[in-house]
Amino acid sequence: MACRSLFSICSGRRCTGFLSNLKRNLLLVLLVVGAIIGFSIGAIINSPVNRIIDPEKKATVIMLIGFPGELFMSMLKMIILPLIVASVITAVSTLNPDVAGRIGRRALIYYLGTLILAALLGLTLVMAIRPGLSDKPSEQKDVKAVKYRNLDSLLDMIRNCFPSNLVQAATSKKKTNYITVSARSKTYNVTSDYIHLETGEEIIGVHYNGTVNITTLRREIQAGSSTVPAGVTTTGGMNIIGLIVFSIVFGVVLARLRDKGRPLVEFFSALNEAIMMIVFFEMWLAPIGVCSLVAARVGGMKDILGTMQKLVFYMLTVICGQLIHSLIVLPLVFFIFTRKNPYVFMRGLTDALMTAFGIASSAATLPTTIRCVEENNGIDSRISRFMLPLGATLNMDGLALSRVVVTIFVAQLNDISLSPGRVVVVCLIAIATSIGAAGIPGSGIMIIIVLQAVNLPLHDFGIIMAIEWMLDRCITTVNVLGDAMGTGIVAHLSRDDLKLDKENDKDRRDSQGLMMNSDL
């Protein structure tokens, strides 16, 4: 009887714990279920859809299946503009330029440096592994590679960093306009029996005039080209990099204004919270949207197995990058600056890393991370309690790495060639959108922002989101590790400053005590 009662109590506790975990992760569960249902529907209808001969009927069926997902995508894209402006301005303007001092500069240099390293690592891996490419001939007939000159791509990126009209930047961006110049050639006759063709020359005819052979040659005096710059024009699409640059500058100015700028800081902070609330509500529609997008995409595929194989390679590329960054790059940076064993430091972060992997949130892991670095690794609280909240907002190494990978992957999946200039834009946008992205539930909006920045199609968004929930846990773990190891590096570099500050604080307290005694 006692054993039965004990079993009932244990079963009740397990059931309560299961329901509690289910409630806490309900959105994640629904998202996974939606992706599975969408894939199942797409696999079932794939054969009937591909048997439809009439292209209009086939496109209509796929369009209707993906219509709820199309609406969900529109809702997400609707809030991109206020989200970028509000989140970046809020993140930058809340930094007090005097409180941080040298410690703050070191922290920001570390954050920017590791973000760049993460983006370059992601770029290297995705270019080496090429998860989106196939050995089979491309089936993408409607995708045409757009020709760009590398110099013009770089200049366009710089032009878009400084938009002349902020309102126009919300709907369009600058782009070099090209014209096609036809080749020019000169035709002449040669009577010699021996003809030596120079570069650019060709024989277009030979005839005999009764005395000698006359050979007609054509020499190219100007090569034809379809990429001759003809000024700058505007093209549709949000100028994301320009809005980010403006938001960063605006945030820095607000931080410098202190009390005068506080009303605007509070306004953008409230706007950011309002946008986050809208995102929160929209994400509850994500299971339906993802189900629709996945079903439409899988239903219209001609090679399901081939696409799934590419997705597996994409996942392996991201996970491989996260492992290299967390087990090699970050420990190497830590050792270079501190000359201490980085893996001993990492061992003290076990609780924080496990928590980050479990709940997939840098902000929610913050209390555990602070406790680990202070109690297990002996980091000064003045460093940890300044850097970790800042890092949870600004330092997203794992996110920057994965955004570069997913963007290049989508380009490869659609057989779109990216020029070096556009690849640079991908890296810059991935780094810029990683700043202030901590409060955004999920990473779907960030994917849309980066894809739109380089004019890549969004029709693969659904199948990417179907597996993004799994990668998000690895990404968050790397983010938390980067934040924590940054505290160790900055604490080591700032040890003299901390000691001096402590002595000055003691002197101030002693002088205040003497003044109070003299008054008495």
C-alpha positions in Angstrom: 0.0 0.0 0.0 2.8 2.4 1.0 4.7 1.5 -2.2 1.6 2.1 -4.3 1.1 5.6 -2.6 4.8 6.4 -3.2 4.5 5.3 -6.9 1.4 7.5 -7.2 3.2 10.5 -5.7 6.3 10.0 -8.0 4.0 9.5 -11.0 2.1 12.7 -10.1 5.4 14.7 -9.8 6.7 13.4 -13.1 3.3 14.2 -14.8 3.4 17.7 -13.3 7.0 18.3 -14.3 6.2 17.1 -17.9 3.2 19.4 -18.2 5.3 22.3 -16.8 8.0 21.7 -19.3 5.4 21.3 -22.1 3.8 24.6 -21.2 7.1 26.4 -21.0 8.2 25.0 -24.5 4.8 25.0 -26.1 5.7 27.3 -29.0 8.7 25.1 -29.8 6.6 21.9 -29.6 4.0 23.5 -31.9 6.6 24.7 -34.3 8.2 21.2 -34.6 4.7 19.7 -35.0 3.8 22.2 -37.7 7.0 21.5 -39.6 6.4 17.7 -39.4 2.8 18.1 -40.6 3.9 20.4 -43.4 6.6 18.0 -44.6 4.1 15.1 -44.4 1.5 17.0 -46.4 4.1 18.1 -49.0 5.4 14.5 -49.4 1.9 13.2 -49.9 0.9 15.7 -52.5 4.3 15.8 -54.2 3.6 13.1 -56.8 0.0 14.3 -57.7 1.2 17.9 -58.0 4.1 17.0 -60.3 1.7 15.0 -62.5 -0.3 18.1 -63.3 0.5 18.9 -66.9 -1.1 22.4 -67.0 1.5 24.8 -65.5 -1.2 27.3 -64.5 -3.1 24.7 -62.5 0.1 23.4 -60.9 1.2 26.9 -59.8 -2.3 27.7 -58.5 -2.3 24.5 -56.3 1.1 25.3 -54.8 0.1 29.0 -54.3 -3.1 28.0 -52.4 -1.2 25.6 -50.2 1.4 28.2 -49.4 -1.1 31.1 -49.0 -1.2 31.0 -45.1 2.5 31.0 -45.1 2.6 33.9 -47.5 0.5 35.9 -45.1 2.7 34.9 -42.2 5.8 36.1 -44.2 4.1 39.4 -45.0 3.4 39.9 -41.3 7.0 39.3 -40.4 8.3 41.6 -43.2 5.9 44.3 -42.1 7.8 44.9 -38.8 11.3 44.7 -40.1 11.8 48.5 -40.4 10.6 49.5 -36.9 12.4 46.4 -35.5 15.8 47.3 -36.9 15.6 51.0 -36.0 14.2 50.5 -32.5 16.4 47.6 -31.4 19.7 49.0 -32.7 19.0 52.5 -31.3 17.9 51.1 -27.9 21.0 48.8 -27.7 23.5 51.5 -28.5 21.9 54.5 -26.7 21.7 52.6 -23.3 25.5 52.4 -23.2 26.8 55.0 -20.8 30.0 56.3 -22.4 31.6 57.3 -19.0 30.7 54.4 -16.9 32.5 51.9 -19.1 35.7 53.8 -19.8 38.6 51.7 -20.8 36.8 48.5 -19.7 33.9 49.3 -22.0 36.3 49.9 -25.0 38.0 46.6 -24.4 34.6 44.8 -24.2 33.4 46.4 -27.4 36.6 45.6 -29.2 36.4 42.0 -28.0 32.7 41.7 -29.1 33.4 43.2 -32.6 36.5 41.1 -33.0 34.9 37.8 -32.2 31.8 38.7 -34.4 34.1 39.2 -37.3 36.0 36.0 -36.7 32.7 34.1 -36.4 31.4 35.6 -39.7 34.6 34.8 -41.5 34.6 31.2 -40.1 31.0 30.7 -41.3 31.9 32.1 -44.8 35.0 29.8 -45.0 33.0 26.7 -44.1 30.0 27.3 -46.4 32.3 28.1 -49.3 34.4 25.0 -48.7 31.6 22.5 -47.9 29.0 24.1 -50.4 26.0 22.5 -48.8 23.5 24.0 -51.3 25.2 22.8 -54.4 24.5 19.6 -56.3 26.3 17.4 -58.8 23.2 17.2 -60.9 22.4 19.9 -63.5 20.4 22.8 -62.1 16.6 22.7 -62.4 16.2 26.4 -61.6 15.2 27.7 -65.0 13.8 31.0 -63.8 16.9 32.2 -61.9 19.4 34.3 -63.7 22.7 35.3 -62.3 23.0 39.1 -62.2 26.3 40.4 -63.4 28.1 42.8 -61.1 31.6 44.3 -61.2 33.3 43.8 -57.8 34.3 47.5 -57.6 30.7 48.6 -58.2 29.3 46.2 -55.6 31.7 47.6 -53.0 30.9 51.2 -54.0 27.1 50.5 -53.9 27.5 49.1 -50.4 29.3 52.3 -49.2 26.7 54.5 -51.0 23.9 52.6 -49.2 25.6 53.1 -45.8 24.8 56.8 -46.2 21.3 57.2 -47.6 20.4 60.7 -48.7 16.7 60.2 -47.7 15.7 58.1 -44.7 12.1 57.7 -45.9 13.3 56.5 -49.3 15.8 54.1 -47.6 12.8 52.3 -46.1 11.6 51.3 -49.6 14.6 51.5 -52.0 18.4 51.4 -52.2 21.1 52.6 -54.6 22.6 50.4 -57.3 25.0 51.0 -60.2 23.2 51.1 -63.5 24.7 49.3 -66.4 24.4 49.7 -70.1 25.4 47.4 -72.9 28.0 48.6 -75.4 28.3 46.7 -78.6 31.6 45.6 -79.9 33.2 47.8 -82.6 35.4 46.3 -85.3 37.3 47.3 -88.4 37.2 45.3 -91.7 40.1 45.3 -94.2 41.5 43.2 -97.1 44.8 41.4 -97.3 46.4 40.0 -100.5 49.3 38.2 -98.9 49.3 34.4 -99.1 50.7 34.2 -95.6 48.4 35.7 -92.9 49.3 36.0 -89.2 46.2 36.6 -87.1 46.7 39.0 -84.2 44.7 38.9 -81.0 41.1 40.0 -81.8 41.4 39.3 -85.5 39.3 36.8 -87.5 38.9 35.8 -91.2 35.4 36.6 -92.5 35.9 35.8 -96.1 38.3 34.9 -99.0 37.7 35.4 -102.7 39.8 35.2 -105.9 39.8 38.3 -108.2 41.4 36.5 -111.1 44.9 37.5 -110.1 45.4 37.0 -106.3 43.5 35.7 -103.3 41.9 38.6 -101.3 41.3 37.8 -97.7 38.9 39.9 -95.7 39.8 40.3 -92.0 37.9 41.8 -89.1 39.8 43.3 -86.2 38.0 44.1 -82.9 38.9 47.7 -81.9 36.5 47.8 -78.9 35.2 44.8 -77.0 31.5 44.6 -76.2 30.4 44.7 -72.6 27.1 44.5 -70.7 28.6 46.0 -67.5 29.5 49.5 -68.5 28.6 51.8 -65.5 26.0 54.5 -66.4 25.4 56.3 -63.2 23.5 55.2 -60.1 19.8 54.3 -60.0 17.4 53.2 -57.3 16.0 49.7 -57.0 13.2 48.3 -54.9 14.0 46.8 -51.5 14.8 48.2 -48.0 18.2 49.8 -47.6 18.9 47.8 -44.4 22.6 48.6 -44.1 21.8 52.3 -44.4 19.1 52.1 -41.7 21.5 50.2 -39.4 24.3 52.7 -39.8 22.0 55.6 -39.1 20.5 53.9 -36.1 24.0 53.2 -34.7 25.0 56.9 -35.1 21.7 58.1 -33.7 22.1 55.8 -30.7 25.6 57.0 -30.0 24.5 60.7 -30.1 21.6 59.9 -27.7 24.0 58.3 -25.3 26.2 61.4 -25.5 23.3 63.8 -24.8 22.6 62.0 -21.5 19.6 63.6 -19.7 18.6 65.7 -22.8 18.4 62.6 -24.9 16.6 60.5 -22.3 13.1 61.2 -23.6 14.0 59.8 -27.0 15.9 56.9 -25.5 12.7 56.0 -23.5 10.6 56.4 -26.6 12.7 54.0 -28.7 12.9 51.6 -25.7 9.1 51.6 -25.5 8.8 51.2 -29.3 11.3 48.3 -29.1 9.2 46.6 -26.4 6.0 47.2 -28.4 7.6 45.6 -31.5 8.8 42.7 -29.4 5.2 42.2 -28.2 4.0 42.2 -31.7 6.7 39.7 -32.7 5.7 37.5 -29.7 2.1 37.4 -30.9 3.1 36.8 -34.5 5.4 33.9 -33.5 2.3 32.0 -32.1 1.2 31.9 -35.8 4.5 30.5 -36.8 3.4 26.8 -36.6 0.6 27.5 -39.1 2.9 29.6 -41.4 5.8 27.1 -41.3 3.4 24.2 -42.0 2.0 26.0 -45.0 5.4 27.1 -46.3 7.0 23.6 -45.9 4.0 21.9 -47.5 4.1 24.2 -50.5 7.8 24.0 -50.9 8.1 20.2 -50.5 4.9 19.6 -52.6 6.5 21.4 -55.5 9.9 19.8 -55.3 11.1 17.6 -58.1 13.8 16.0 -56.0 12.8 15.7 -52.3 15.7 13.5 -51.3 18.2 15.8 -52.9 16.9 18.8 -51.1 16.8 17.0 -47.8 20.4 15.9 -48.3 21.4 19.6 -48.8 19.5 20.6 -45.6 21.5 17.9 -43.7 24.7 19.3 -45.1 23.6 22.8 -44.1 22.9 21.7 -40.5 26.3 20.0 -40.4 28.0 23.1 -41.7 26.4 25.3 -39.0 27.1 22.8 -36.2 30.7 22.3 -37.4 31.2 26.1 -37.4 29.8 26.4 -33.9 32.1 23.7 -32.6 35.2 25.1 -34.2 34.4 28.6 -32.9 33.6 27.4 -29.4 36.4 24.8 -29.0 39.2 26.4 -31.0 38.7 30.0 -31.9 37.4 31.4 -28.6 39.8 29.3 -26.4 42.7 30.5 -28.6 41.7 34.1 -28.2 41.4 33.6 -24.5 44.8 32.0 -24.2 46.5 34.7 -26.3 45.3 37.5 -24.0 45.4 35.8 -20.6 48.0 33.0 -21.0 45.6 30.8 -18.9 44.1 27.4 -19.7 40.8 28.3 -21.5 39.3 24.8 -21.0 39.6 25.1 -17.2 37.6 28.4 -17.5 35.1 26.7 -19.7 34.6 23.9 -17.2 33.4 26.4 -14.7 30.7 27.5 -17.2 29.1 24.0 -17.4 25.8 25.0 -15.7 25.4 28.1 -17.8 26.1 26.3 -21.1 23.7 23.5 -20.2 21.0 26.0 -19.3 21.6 28.0 -22.6 21.3 24.8 -24.6 18.1 23.8 -22.8 16.2 27.1 -22.9 17.8 28.7 -26.1 17.9 32.2 -24.6 21.0 34.3 -23.8 18.9 36.7 -21.7 17.2 34.0 -19.7 20.5 32.3 -19.0 22.1 35.6 -17.7 21.6 34.9 -13.9 23.2 31.5 -14.3 26.1 32.9 -16.4 26.8 35.6 -13.8 26.9 33.0 -11.0 29.2 30.7 -12.9 31.8 33.4 -13.8 31.8 34.9 -10.3 31.7 31.8 -8.2 33.5 29.2 -10.3 36.0 31.4 -12.2 36.5 34.3 -9.7 35.6 37.1 -12.1 35.2 40.5 -10.4 31.5 41.4 -10.2 32.2 44.9 -11.6 33.3 43.2 -14.8 30.7 40.4 -15.0 27.7 42.5 -14.1 28.7 45.1 -16.7 29.8 42.9 -19.5 27.4 40.0 -19.4 24.1 42.0 -19.8 25.9 44.0 -22.5 27.1 40.8 -24.2 23.7 39.3 -24.0 22.5 42.1 -26.3 25.5 42.9 -28.5 27.7 39.8 -28.7 26.1 37.1 -30.9 29.0 35.1 -32.3 26.9 32.0 -33.1 24.2 34.0 -34.7 26.6 35.9 -37.0 28.2 32.6 -38.1 24.9 30.9 -38.9 23.5 34.0 -40.7 26.4 34.0 -43.1 26.0 30.2 -43.7 22.3 30.3 -44.3 22.5 33.3 -46.7 25.2 31.6 -48.9 23.3 28.3 -48.6 20.2 29.9 -50.0 22.2 31.4 -52.9 23.7 28.0 -53.6 20.4 26.3 -53.4 19.0 28.6 -56.1 22.1 28.6 -58.2 22.7 32.3 -57.7 26.3 33.5 -57.9 27.3 36.1 -55.4 30.0 38.5 -56.3 32.8 39.2 -53.7 31.2 42.6 -53.1 27.8 41.0 -52.2 29.6 38.4 -50.0 31.1 41.3 -48.1 27.6 42.8 -47.7 26.4 39.4 -46.4 29.1 39.4 -43.7 28.5 43.0 -42.7 24.7 42.6 -42.5 25.1 39.3 -40.5 27.4 41.1 -38.0 25.2 44.2 -37.8 21.9 42.3 -37.4 23.5 40.2 -34.6 23.8 43.4 -32.5 20.6 43.9 -30.5 19.1 40.6 -31.7 18.9 39.0 -28.2 15.4 40.0 -27.5 13.9 38.7 -30.7 12.1 35.3 -30.2 13.5 32.9 -32.8 15.7 34.0 -35.6 13.3 33.9 -38.6 13.2 37.7 -38.9 16.9 37.9 -38.9 17.1 35.4 -41.8 14.6 37.5 -43.8 16.6 40.7 -43.2 19.9 39.2 -44.4 18.3 37.6 -47.4 16.5 40.8 -48.4 19.7 42.8 -48.0 21.3 40.9 -50.9 18.2 40.3 -53.0 17.9 36.6 -52.5 14.6 34.7 -52.8 12.6 33.9 -49.7 10.7 30.8 -50.9 13.2 28.5 -49.0 12.4 30.2 -45.7 9.9 27.6 -44.6 12.2 24.6 -44.9 15.0 26.5 -43.2 12.7 27.4 -40.3 11.7 23.8 -40.0 15.2 22.9 -38.7 16.2 26.3 -37.3 14.7 25.5 -33.8 17.3 22.8 -33.5 20.3 24.9 -34.5 19.1 27.8 -32.3 20.1 25.9 -29.2 23.7 25.4 -30.5 23.8 29.1 -31.5 22.7 30.3 -28.1 25.2 28.1 -26.3 28.0 29.6 -28.4 26.7 33.1 -27.7 26.8 32.5 -23.9 30.2 31.0 -24.1 31.6 34.0 -26.0 30.1 36.4 -23.5 31.5 34.5 -20.5 35.0 34.1 -22.0 35.0 37.8 -22.8 34.6 38.6 -19.1 37.7 36.5 -18.4 39.8 38.4 -21.0 38.6 41.9 -20.0 39.0 41.1 -16.3 42.6 40.0 -17.0 43.4 43.1 -19.1 41.7 45.4 -16.6 43.2 44.0 -13.4 45.3 47.2 -12.8 42.4 49.5 -13.5 40.2 47.5 -11.0 42.8 47.6 -8.4 43.3 51.4 -8.8 39.5 51.9 -8.7 39.3 49.9 -5.5 42.1 51.9 -3.9 40.5 55.2 -4.9 37.1 54.0 -3.6 38.8 53.2 -0.2 40.5 56.6 -0.1 37.1 58.3 -0.8 35.5 56.4 2.0 38.3 57.3 4.4 38.2 61.0 3.5 34.4 61.0 4.0 34.9 59.4 7.4 37.4 62.0 8.4 35.1 64.8 7.3 32.3 63.4 9.4 34.5 63.1 12.4 35.7 66.7 12.0 32.1 68.0 11.8 31.4 66.2 15.1 
